[in-house]
Amino acid sequence: MHKAIVALENGYFDFAEAFSGSGTVFGEVVFNTSMTGYEEIMTDPSYKGQIVNFTYPLIGNYGITGENPQSNKIMAEAMIIRELSRISSNHSARTDLALYLESAGIIGLHKLDNRALTKQLRKHGAVKGGISTEFLDPDEFITMIRTSPSISDSHVFKSVINNEIRTFTGNSDNDLVVAAIDFGIKQTIINDLLKYFSKVILIPFSENLDEVLANLEFDGIFLSNGPGDPRIVDNISFIKNFATQNIPVTGICFGHQLIGKAFELGIDKLTFGHHGANHPIKYIPNGRVYISSQNHNYAINLESLTSNQDWNLTWLHLYDKTVSGIQHKSLPICSVQFHPEASPGPNDVNNIVFNDFYNLIKEYAAKK
């Protein structure tokens, strides 16, 4: 156990106890309202560059099963919780949370007022922050945070993607092939795509992507989730080019935002983002409300969407009326902001979204 400090660039700080790891780490601080799923959250590549503050007061109570990671390692920069559970009440647990983080060299903090920290993030937004067991002077450490890199200073996704093209075999009932562009794809997304499509070719996003795609046979393009700021990503003209050639394009989260950017829709950074498994969204086609899992700090601007005659709003976030899903009126493009593969209890949203993806690609494949 080490004494530690957590601080934000706005001057807020608090002292805590590090139950795993040591050293100093910087990142964008966000809060997550999920009651469970900490193993999936910490291994989600979309959290690269971020320090995750969990609002649920007791974390670690069912340990780590090793069955649900979304990547091959912990991706979040650090974990902040109110209290660490010393008991792992799960017959499937292979280890406890503290040992899991310690073995990966990840700092975990508890025994602080993380409700006060959450209120800071709600008021001031997802801001730069840091954790340290080395630099405990608040003024010195806050100065270090203010001079640390922003998540918008680099393409964070480059640090989480596999640089090799990989092929996965899935549903044998059809011969539909999807080219999935990897910005930091979650394992569960791959698993769900394989339930619907015969083959998924996972391709890392790169500057020569057009050349790579030109040498492959596929029926549709899927744009994955990923970390970082979508507004700084270039070389995405292929999105519009393929859609205008009637090759379907779909996406989730980061991929959804890139679709908006490719078609010159506005992209906003939300004040504190959406991070949790309890977000209500309305599916416009049937008017029903569903519960979704979300993890993003950016969203397509609603006004830019509704003022554009080419797009339909398909999903609406009911907390703050932000865009949660879109579909082009004439081109084969649809995408969602939330994470249907996460299935935060019910599977209704998962079924709707992946069926929409599948039907869109199937329809246009039949026209070839």
TORZADREN-904999 format. One record per residue (C-alpha): z, y, x; residue in three letters. Coordinates in Angstrom, 3 decimals, always signed. Layout:
! TORZADREN-904999
<atom <Z Y X> "Ala">
...
//
This chain:
! TORZADREN-904999
<atom <+0.000 +0.000 +0.000> "Met">
<atom <-0.941 +3.448 +1.283> "His">
<atom <-0.225 +6.945 +0.054> "Lys">
<atom <-3.489 +8.532 -1.004> "Ala">
<atom <-4.898 +11.748 -2.416> "Ile">
<atom <-7.603 +12.206 -5.014> "Val">
<atom <-9.147 +15.651 -5.348> "Ala">
<atom <-12.046 +17.490 -6.994> "Leu">
<atom <-14.201 +20.316 -5.692> "Glu">
<atom <-12.715 +22.667 -8.328> "Asn">
<atom <-9.339 +22.535 -6.538> "Gly">
<atom <-7.590 +19.861 -8.623> "Tyr">
<atom <-5.672 +17.174 -6.720> "Phe">
<atom <-3.059 +14.494 -7.236> "Asp">
<atom <-1.324 +11.935 -5.064> "Phe">
<atom <-1.498 +8.218 -5.743> "Ala">
<atom <-1.003 +4.780 -4.254> "Glu">
<atom <-3.908 +2.861 -2.772> "Ala">
<atom <-3.559 -0.776 -3.848> "Phe">
<atom <-6.674 -1.729 -1.878> "Ser">
<atom <-8.691 -0.308 +0.965> "Gly">
<atom <-8.041 +2.696 +3.166> "Ser">
<atom <-9.948 +5.577 +4.696> "Gly">
<atom <-11.892 +8.413 +3.077> "Thr">
<atom <-14.652 +8.346 +0.483> "Val">
<atom <-16.606 +11.026 -1.356> "Phe">
<atom <-18.647 +10.831 -4.541> "Gly">
<atom <-19.283 +12.157 -8.016> "Glu">
<atom <-16.195 +11.452 -10.134> "Val">
<atom <-16.764 +10.093 -13.661> "Val">
<atom <-14.493 +8.543 -16.275> "Phe">
<atom <-15.178 +5.314 -18.145> "Asn">
<atom <-13.542 +4.547 -21.507> "Thr">
<atom <-14.154 +0.771 -21.553> "Ser">
<atom <-11.150 -1.472 -22.180> "Met">
<atom <-12.780 -4.425 -20.408> "Thr">
<atom <-15.764 -5.032 -18.142> "Gly">
<atom <-14.416 -3.596 -14.896> "Tyr">
<atom <-16.122 -6.363 -12.895> "Glu">
<atom <-19.507 -5.513 -14.427> "Glu">
<atom <-18.914 -1.758 -14.066> "Ile">
<atom <-17.940 -1.839 -10.395> "Met">
<atom <-20.988 -3.976 -9.493> "Thr">
<atom <-23.462 -1.950 -11.578> "Asp">
<atom <-25.955 -0.302 -9.161> "Pro">
<atom <-26.061 +2.746 -11.455> "Ser">
<atom <-22.542 +3.631 -10.242> "Tyr">
<atom <-23.635 +3.979 -6.614> "Lys">
<atom <-22.451 +7.351 -5.342> "Gly">
<atom <-19.756 +7.610 -8.011> "Gln">
<atom <-15.979 +7.220 -8.082> "Ile">
<atom <-14.977 +5.596 -11.385> "Val">
<atom <-11.820 +6.680 -13.194> "Asn">
<atom <-10.867 +4.161 -15.927> "Phe">
<atom <-9.118 +5.718 -18.926> "Thr">
<atom <-7.692 +2.445 -20.281> "Tyr">
<atom <-4.116 +2.349 -18.896> "Pro">
<atom <-3.931 -1.251 -17.606> "Leu">
<atom <-6.810 -2.686 -15.567> "Ile">
<atom <-7.057 -6.045 -13.822> "Gly">
<atom <-5.252 -8.125 -16.444> "Asn">
<atom <-7.900 -10.874 -16.557> "Tyr">
<atom <-8.705 -10.845 -12.851> "Gly">
<atom <-12.169 -11.400 -11.407> "Ile">
<atom <-14.201 -14.380 -12.620> "Thr">
<atom <-17.225 -13.970 -10.362> "Gly">
<atom <-19.419 -14.846 -13.362> "Glu">
<atom <-20.398 -11.343 -14.450> "Asn">
<atom <-21.458 -9.251 -11.437> "Pro">
<atom <-24.471 -7.038 -12.003> "Gln">
<atom <-25.459 -7.113 -8.333> "Ser">
<atom <-24.473 -8.891 -5.142> "Asn">
<atom <-21.680 -6.470 -4.220> "Lys">
<atom <-19.470 -3.651 -5.481> "Ile">
<atom <-21.644 -0.563 -5.899> "Met">
<atom <-19.162 +2.100 -7.060> "Ala">
<atom <-17.634 +4.110 -4.232> "Glu">
<atom <-14.029 +3.672 -5.399> "Ala">
<atom <-11.852 +2.831 -8.411> "Met">
<atom <-9.094 +4.907 -10.032> "Ile">
<atom <-6.767 +3.390 -12.652> "Ile">
<atom <-3.406 +4.229 -14.211> "Arg">
<atom <-1.761 +0.901 -13.442> "Glu">
<atom <-2.882 -2.282 -11.738> "Leu">
<atom <-2.012 -5.522 -13.530> "Ser">
<atom <-0.314 -7.924 -11.144> "Arg">
<atom <-1.043 -10.863 -13.445> "Ile">
<atom <-4.531 -12.285 -14.000> "Ser">
<atom <-4.284 -13.932 -17.409> "Ser">
<atom <-7.587 -15.805 -17.432> "Asn">
<atom <-8.209 -19.461 -16.660> "His">
<atom <-11.601 -18.498 -15.219> "Ser">
<atom <-10.238 -15.942 -12.750> "Ala">
<atom <-11.108 -16.758 -9.146> "Arg">
<atom <-9.156 -13.883 -7.630> "Thr">
<atom <-7.313 -10.741 -8.672> "Asp">
<atom <-8.710 -7.224 -8.752> "Leu">
<atom <-6.794 -5.939 -5.725> "Ala">
<atom <-7.980 -8.758 -3.454> "Leu">
<atom <-11.519 -8.399 -4.773> "Tyr">
<atom <-11.658 -4.704 -3.878> "Leu">
<atom <-9.815 -5.225 -0.587> "Glu">
<atom <-12.258 -7.897 +0.561> "Ser">
<atom <-15.119 -5.454 -0.010> "Ala">
<atom <-13.346 -2.549 +1.691> "Gly">
<atom <-13.258 -0.552 -1.541> "Ile">
<atom <-10.408 +1.881 -2.185> "Ile">
<atom <-8.511 +1.314 -5.414> "Gly">
<atom <-5.948 +3.871 -6.591> "Leu">
<atom <-3.191 +3.689 -9.180> "His">
<atom <+0.159 +5.277 -10.036> "Lys">
<atom <-1.251 +8.726 -10.752> "Leu">
<atom <-1.785 +10.795 -13.877> "Asp">
<atom <-5.379 +9.791 -14.453> "Asn">
<atom <-5.255 +11.217 -17.973> "Arg">
<atom <-4.908 +14.651 -16.358> "Ala">
<atom <-7.836 +13.765 -14.095> "Leu">
<atom <-9.918 +12.783 -17.127> "Thr">
<atom <-9.126 +16.104 -18.812> "Lys">
<atom <-10.334 +17.891 -15.679> "Gln">
<atom <-13.632 +16.008 -15.850> "Leu">
<atom <-14.048 +16.748 -19.545> "Arg">
<atom <-13.479 +20.440 -18.905> "Lys">
<atom <-15.346 +20.920 -15.633> "His">
<atom <-17.825 +18.045 -15.797> "Gly">
<atom <-18.691 +15.218 -13.433> "Ala">
<atom <-18.068 +17.022 -10.151> "Val">
<atom <-17.864 +16.115 -6.490> "Lys">
<atom <-14.583 +14.538 -5.523> "Gly">
<atom <-12.943 +12.375 -2.926> "Gly">
<atom <-10.205 +9.909 -2.114> "Ile">
<atom <-8.401 +9.633 +1.205> "Ser">
<atom <-5.501 +7.809 +2.824> "Thr">
<atom <-6.166 +9.791 +6.038> "Glu">
<atom <-6.390 +13.458 +5.063> "Phe">
<atom <-3.434 +14.202 +2.818> "Leu">
<atom <-3.389 +17.979 +3.091> "Asp">
<atom <-4.887 +19.176 -0.227> "Pro">
<atom <-6.502 +22.365 +1.097> "Asp">
<atom <-8.122 +20.591 +4.030> "Glu">
<atom <-9.380 +17.728 +1.889> "Phe">
<atom <-10.782 +19.940 -0.886> "Ile">
<atom <-12.735 +21.891 +1.752> "Thr">
<atom <-14.181 +18.579 +2.980> "Met">
<atom <-15.175 +17.658 -0.585> "Ile">
<atom <-16.945 +20.961 -1.143> "Arg">
<atom <-19.098 +20.418 +1.950> "Thr">
<atom <-19.857 +16.756 +1.166> "Ser">
<atom <-23.361 +15.803 -0.076> "Pro">
<atom <-24.220 +16.033 -3.769> "Ser">
<atom <-25.632 +13.055 -5.657> "Ile">
<atom <-28.762 +15.201 -6.130> "Ser">
<atom <-29.310 +15.592 -2.386> "Asp">
<atom <-30.975 +12.220 -1.902> "Ser">
<atom <-32.611 +9.339 -3.737> "His">
<atom <-29.485 +7.229 -4.187> "Val">
<atom <-31.459 +4.313 -5.674> "Phe">
<atom <-33.019 +3.600 -2.277> "Lys">
<atom <-29.648 +2.296 -1.086> "Ser">
<atom <-29.315 -0.307 -3.862> "Val">
<atom <-32.788 -1.809 -4.312> "Ile">
<atom <-34.111 -4.947 -2.644> "Asn">
<atom <-37.173 -4.120 -0.555> "Asn">
<atom <-38.925 -7.403 -1.345> "Glu">
<atom <-40.988 -8.265 -4.408> "Ile">
<atom <-39.311 -11.098 -6.311> "Arg">
<atom <-40.657 -13.230 -9.157> "Thr">
<atom <-38.524 -14.822 -11.882> "Phe">
<atom <-39.679 -17.454 -14.391> "Thr">
<atom <-38.455 -17.169 -17.963> "Gly">
<atom <-39.656 -18.022 -21.491> "Asn">
<atom <-42.169 -20.877 -21.464> "Ser">
<atom <-43.319 -20.183 -25.052> "Asp">
<atom <-45.680 -17.400 -23.977> "Asn">
<atom <-47.613 -16.231 -20.916> "Asp">
<atom <-46.585 -12.551 -20.987> "Leu">
<atom <-45.805 -11.054 -17.575> "Val">
<atom <-43.717 -7.916 -17.017> "Val">
<atom <-43.766 -5.836 -13.846> "Ala">
<atom <-40.204 -4.520 -13.590> "Ala">
<atom <-39.891 -1.469 -11.338> "Ile">
<atom <-36.540 -1.665 -9.581> "Asp">
<atom <-34.425 +1.471 -9.218> "Phe">
<atom <-31.193 -0.551 -9.151> "Gly">
<atom <-31.659 -3.106 -11.896> "Ile">
<atom <-28.685 -4.923 -13.416> "Lys">
<atom <-28.698 -8.715 -13.326> "Gln">
<atom <-28.104 -8.879 -17.075> "Thr">
<atom <-31.287 -6.899 -17.722> "Ile">
<atom <-33.274 -9.425 -15.701> "Ile">
<atom <-31.635 -12.247 -17.672> "Asn">
<atom <-32.519 -10.658 -21.022> "Asp">
<atom <-36.121 -9.933 -20.031> "Leu">
<atom <-36.502 -13.587 -19.058> "Leu">
<atom <-35.451 -14.652 -22.568> "Lys">
<atom <-38.542 -12.917 -23.937> "Tyr">
<atom <-41.188 -13.007 -21.219> "Phe">
<atom <-42.808 -15.800 -19.248> "Ser">
<atom <-42.462 -14.063 -15.918> "Lys">
<atom <-40.756 -10.987 -14.509> "Val">
<atom <-42.068 -9.557 -11.243> "Ile">
<atom <-39.380 -7.314 -9.758> "Leu">
<atom <-40.938 -4.594 -7.615> "Ile">
<atom <-38.928 -2.045 -5.596> "Pro">
<atom <-39.940 +1.539 -6.294> "Phe">
<atom <-41.742 +3.032 -3.291> "Ser">
<atom <-44.355 +5.618 -2.392> "Glu">
<atom <-47.099 +2.966 -2.309> "Asn">
<atom <-46.208 +1.559 -5.724> "Leu">
<atom <-49.685 +2.300 -7.129> "Asp">
<atom <-51.220 +0.121 -4.429> "Glu">
<atom <-48.750 -2.692 -5.073> "Val">
<atom <-49.352 -2.653 -8.836> "Leu">
<atom <-53.129 -2.624 -8.339> "Ala">
<atom <-52.901 -6.066 -6.739> "Asn">
<atom <-50.816 -7.675 -9.502> "Leu">
<atom <-51.585 -9.102 -12.944> "Glu">
<atom <-49.161 -8.085 -15.688> "Phe">
<atom <-49.032 -7.200 -19.386> "Asp">
<atom <-46.466 -4.409 -19.329> "Gly">
<atom <-44.279 -2.271 -17.106> "Ile">
<atom <-40.505 -2.055 -17.339> "Phe">
<atom <-38.583 +0.763 -15.642> "Leu">
<atom <-35.025 -0.201 -14.742> "Ser">
<atom <-31.711 +1.586 -14.683> "Asn">
<atom <-30.532 +3.101 -11.420> "Gly">
<atom <-28.237 +5.655 -9.769> "Pro">
<atom <-28.748 +9.295 -8.920> "Gly">
<atom <-30.569 +12.299 -10.324> "Asp">
<atom <-33.872 +11.465 -12.098> "Pro">
<atom <-35.020 +15.081 -11.843> "Arg">
<atom <-35.697 +14.780 -8.089> "Ile">
<atom <-37.812 +11.609 -8.274> "Val">
<atom <-41.499 +12.122 -7.433> "Asp">
<atom <-44.530 +9.809 -7.416> "Asn">
<atom <-44.114 +8.750 -11.054> "Ile">
<atom <-47.620 +9.612 -12.257> "Ser">
<atom <-48.264 +5.870 -12.601> "Phe">
<atom <-46.133 +5.896 -15.772> "Ile">
<atom <-48.513 +8.146 -17.673> "Lys">
<atom <-51.589 +6.611 -16.034> "Asn">
<atom <-50.802 +3.082 -17.205> "Phe">
<atom <-49.784 +4.188 -20.689> "Ala">
<atom <-53.070 +6.042 -21.184> "Thr">
<atom <-54.825 +2.801 -20.170> "Gln">
<atom <-52.959 +1.066 -23.038> "Asn">
<atom <-50.663 -0.877 -20.719> "Ile">
<atom <-47.204 -0.758 -22.359> "Pro">
<atom <-44.381 +1.013 -20.535> "Val">
<atom <-40.729 +0.539 -21.470> "Thr">
<atom <-37.461 +1.510 -19.822> "Gly">
<atom <-33.684 +1.646 -19.920> "Ile">
<atom <-31.434 +4.535 -18.797> "Cys">
<atom <-32.827 +5.894 -15.476> "Phe">
<atom <-36.220 +4.425 -16.400> "Gly">
<atom <-36.005 +6.097 -19.814> "His">
<atom <-35.321 +9.453 -18.162> "Gln">
<atom <-38.265 +9.000 -15.792> "Leu">
<atom <-40.558 +8.365 -18.750> "Ile">
<atom <-39.421 +11.698 -20.175> "Gly">
<atom <-39.991 +13.418 -16.832> "Lys">
<atom <-43.467 +11.884 -16.470> "Ala">
<atom <-44.444 +13.414 -19.824> "Phe">
<atom <-42.854 +16.778 -19.000> "Glu">
<atom <-39.933 +16.456 -21.398> "Leu">
<atom <-36.806 +18.318 -20.314> "Gly">
<atom <-34.016 +16.415 -18.519> "Ile">
<atom <-30.461 +17.770 -18.802> "Asp">
<atom <-27.373 +16.914 -16.806> "Lys">
<atom <-24.612 +16.316 -19.327> "Leu">
<atom <-21.229 +17.900 -18.727> "Thr">
<atom <-19.316 +14.666 -18.136> "Phe">
<atom <-21.883 +12.073 -19.146> "Gly">
<atom <-21.501 +8.943 -21.252> "His">
<atom <-19.607 +6.078 -19.641> "His">
<atom <-18.096 +3.457 -21.923> "Gly">
<atom <-18.585 +0.558 -24.317> "Ala">
<atom <-17.766 +2.318 -27.578> "Asn">
<atom <-20.509 +4.889 -28.182> "His">
<atom <-21.986 +5.124 -31.710> "Pro">
<atom <-25.767 +5.511 -31.922> "Ile">
<atom <-28.021 +5.813 -34.949> "Lys">
<atom <-31.234 +3.788 -35.164> "Tyr">
<atom <-33.560 +6.212 -36.947> "Ile">
<atom <-35.998 +3.606 -38.383> "Pro">
<atom <-33.313 +1.975 -40.560> "Asn">
<atom <-30.622 +4.685 -40.607> "Gly">
<atom <-27.894 +2.280 -39.460> "Arg">
<atom <-25.226 +3.064 -36.859> "Val">
<atom <-24.516 +0.671 -33.979> "Tyr">
<atom <-22.005 +0.550 -31.140> "Ile">
<atom <-23.515 +0.830 -27.679> "Ser">
<atom <-22.573 +0.607 -24.019> "Ser">
<atom <-23.575 +3.668 -22.011> "Gln">
<atom <-23.557 +4.801 -18.391> "Asn">
<atom <-25.424 +7.978 -17.522> "His">
<atom <-24.975 +11.640 -16.632> "Asn">
<atom <-28.491 +12.733 -17.628> "Tyr">
<atom <-30.411 +12.790 -20.901> "Ala">
<atom <-33.783 +13.851 -22.273> "Ile">
<atom <-33.473 +17.273 -23.855> "Asn">
<atom <-33.527 +16.909 -27.660> "Leu">
<atom <-35.295 +20.207 -28.316> "Glu">
<atom <-38.074 +19.413 -25.846> "Ser">
<atom <-38.554 +16.065 -27.603> "Leu">
<atom <-38.548 +17.297 -31.206> "Thr">
<atom <-40.833 +20.241 -30.390> "Ser">
<atom <-43.347 +17.853 -28.826> "Asn">
<atom <-45.783 +16.494 -31.397> "Gln">
<atom <-46.419 +13.285 -29.436> "Asp">
<atom <-42.965 +11.691 -29.647> "Trp">
<atom <-40.571 +10.165 -32.163> "Asn">
<atom <-36.817 +10.075 -31.746> "Leu">
<atom <-35.762 +6.448 -32.332> "Thr">
<atom <-32.074 +6.467 -31.342> "Trp">
<atom <-29.573 +9.336 -31.603> "Leu">
<atom <-26.166 +9.485 -29.904> "His">
<atom <-23.656 +10.525 -32.554> "Leu">
<atom <-20.927 +11.945 -30.298> "Tyr">
<atom <-23.006 +14.885 -29.108> "Asp">
<atom <-26.448 +14.488 -30.767> "Lys">
<atom <-28.225 +13.638 -27.527> "Thr">
<atom <-31.374 +11.523 -27.227> "Val">
<atom <-30.701 +7.784 -27.001> "Ser">
<atom <-34.211 +6.419 -27.584> "Gly">
<atom <-37.835 +7.533 -27.871> "Ile">
<atom <-41.244 +6.173 -28.809> "Gln">
<atom <-44.661 +7.737 -28.286> "His">
<atom <-46.707 +8.210 -31.461> "Lys">
<atom <-50.030 +7.024 -30.032> "Ser">
<atom <-49.404 +5.472 -26.600> "Leu">
<atom <-47.573 +2.163 -25.987> "Pro">
<atom <-44.311 +3.592 -24.684> "Ile">
<atom <-40.745 +3.146 -25.891> "Cys">
<atom <-37.434 +3.429 -24.077> "Ser">
<atom <-33.686 +3.733 -24.597> "Val">
<atom <-30.923 +5.658 -22.858> "Gln">
<atom <-28.105 +3.169 -23.499> "Phe">
<atom <-27.572 -0.364 -22.171> "His">
<atom <-28.484 -2.997 -24.798> "Pro">
<atom <-28.015 -5.810 -22.279> "Glu">
<atom <-24.308 -4.954 -21.959> "Ala">
<atom <-23.599 -6.037 -25.582> "Ser">
<atom <-20.189 -4.356 -26.027> "Pro">
<atom <-19.058 -6.881 -28.669> "Gly">
<atom <-21.953 -7.169 -31.140> "Pro">
<atom <-25.448 -8.174 -30.027> "Asn">
<atom <-27.297 -6.243 -32.740> "Asp">
<atom <-28.545 -3.485 -30.437> "Val">
<atom <-29.604 -6.021 -27.812> "Asn">
<atom <-31.729 -7.876 -30.334> "Asn">
<atom <-33.393 -4.735 -31.682> "Ile">
<atom <-34.234 -3.188 -28.315> "Val">
<atom <-35.569 -6.266 -26.552> "Phe">
<atom <-37.495 -7.284 -29.667> "Asn">
<atom <-39.062 -3.807 -29.705> "Asp">
<atom <-39.983 -4.182 -26.033> "Phe">
<atom <-41.401 -7.650 -26.592> "Tyr">
<atom <-43.396 -6.761 -29.701> "Asn">
<atom <-44.917 -3.705 -28.039> "Leu">
<atom <-46.107 -5.708 -25.017> "Ile">
<atom <-47.243 -8.644 -27.149> "Lys">
<atom <-49.269 -6.351 -29.437> "Glu">
<atom <-51.195 -4.703 -26.625> "Tyr">
<atom <-51.642 -7.931 -24.651> "Ala">
<atom <-53.457 -9.346 -27.686> "Ala">
<atom <-55.916 -6.423 -27.560> "Lys">
<atom <-57.074 -7.145 -24.007> "Lys">
//
